[in-house]
Amino acid sequence: MMIPMKKWISLAVCMVLMLMMMPSVHAAEKQPELRNLVKGLSYTWSETPDPSYPDTGNKLTDGKIGSLNVLDPAWVGNLHKKTREVVFDLGSSKSVSSIKAHFLQDWPGSAVLFPLTVSMYASDDKAHWGTLANKATEQLWSDGPPVDQYYTWDGGKDGVERPGHDAVMAYARYIKVTFSMHPSAWSFVDEIEIWGTDGKAKGAKKVPSDPFTYLQPGKDTAGISNLSLLYNGYYANGEGNWTKEKLIPEISYINKDGNPIDWFFDGFLMLGLMTPQGRDFGGGGAYLTDWKWYLDKTLSDQGDLRQLNEATKEVGGKLGQPKHKSKVVMMIPNPGEYVSDFGDVDGDGILENFNEGLVGKEAALANRQKAVRWWIQEVKKRWKEQNFSNLELVGMYWLDEQVSTSETGPETLRLVNKLVHDQGYKSFWIPHFLAYKSYMWQDVGFDAAAFQPNYYFENLNVDRIEDAANIAKTYGMGVEMEFDDRMLTDKVFRDRFMDYLKGGVKYGYMKNAFKAYYKGSGPVLLHAAKSSDPEIRNLYDSLYQFTKGKYSN
């Protein structure tokens, strides 16, 4: 019996539709069913949570999400000491698609703050870890009612960077979640979820382990191992005015008779904080007139760099190395994001405006870039005019000690560092301990970074040194050494200074890391070197030995 034409057409259409649907159905069948791999699972803490808000048994995996009330028993509280680590054993290698960690903030009410950074890692053996993500707080620290926040790594969106572009899941047995600690605030966490599937799914790749080593002196540091910070901005007492006599005990190690017997620091960072009018170079409040004032002070015929040149020249003569050059890094002031009448850097009669609210994001960003370009070119021009015999300009330093929390913060740094590299210089940075997004220093284009422990300035447990050293290694940074003239008269600060040296031996940054040295604003090393008190002179001797990798406890 013949089938009518209409039925043939209908049958053909149905066949086509079925064929079109088959790949989708087939693909759907191949998609793994995701589940929370750690629900109800045990885990290990690097430090036991505070007994006031204890983890009485798998609170992080029991599926109970805490409310905005700090008294909710779902929350686990941590206070003081070091970065917390929570390690999960999945039992066997599995495909991990995402990780979520839930935190609370109640500030200042209950002194609970979000972690600045929550990081996720994967491993096959619990000894070698590969980074999945560093996630910064999105809500920042602010006063207000309680709020919560998830820190999330999503392989489908974020990817698994190092195995390749096609990796969307991590194939691993162990997962580690870490979060930073504030020195005085609580951290509250209640649930960590690790989503994925058993076995090795499509798009799941092993995560190569990271080296987690300090930044080594070398090409990226322009050959500098020990960078001395010379603050030469405005100080009412004149401490920012450097002379040859003040500088010789830093360029060279001098004996008790005051004679140079060896080189000391091999790099010098010129940086200023305040203007004579009280405006802040680091905070983005200074104007073009202030920038020019600093350049005049630093790069004039009798300026601070001329003094550094003459000190290097004199020491070189006494050590029989007259051609020796001290390496110099010059600061870049932070143009900021709010100044609307900075000044006219290109002579077009228009004052540069950095305020996005007034000129828009793109124009403000372009104006900041224009100001920084002017600065770098002006430094280069004035340097050439001075024709220093014993100095070498090798780099520029970004003065602001954290990535701006604004939307354009990272992009501003990428533009700044491109300008630095275009002129053939290395780019340096020294973020503070609680700096926002310090982990992304390489992503935004810095060549060298040293992490600040900030232990010297507060009454902190000495394990801050260990925590800072571990963070520096985790992010691949060097370490900043910190002291000032208070150690000359106060045993508390003297002991803190020695803790940095002991930490360098114990945690390995004495010999194996690029280091920067904050010494306050005055010539503390001159006073220590010339002191008749053996204990004070020993501070100078010990620091010299430390820079040579020869200090021992």
MOJO-V225706 format. One line per field, one symbol per residue. phi: phi as a letter, one per 30 degrees, with the letter a starting at -180 (. if undefined). A space follows every 10 residues. Layout:
# MOJO-V225706
phi->???
This chain:
# MOJO-V225706
phi->.dceeddedd dddddddddd dedddddddd ddddbddcdi ddabcdbded ddbdcdlhdd bdicddddcd dddddccbbi icedbbcccd jadbcccabb bcbcbbbcec hcbdddbccb bbacbicccc dcaccdecci cadldebcac cbccedcdic eddkdddbbc caccbbcbbd cddbcdbcbb abcbclbdic ddicbdcedd dhbddddled chidcbcddc dbddbddidd ccbedddedc dbdcdddicd badcdcbbcc bbcccedidc dddicdcedd ddedddddcd dcdddddddd dddddeddci bdcdbddbcc dcdddibbdc bdkcdcicic ddccdddcbj dddddddddd dddedddddd ddddddhddb bbdcabbddd cadedddced dedddddddd ddcicdccab dddcddhddc eddcjddbbb cddhddcbdc dddedddddd dedecicdbc cbaaddddbb deddddeddd ddddddcidd ccbdbcbdbi ccdddddddc dddeddeddd dddeeddcic dbd
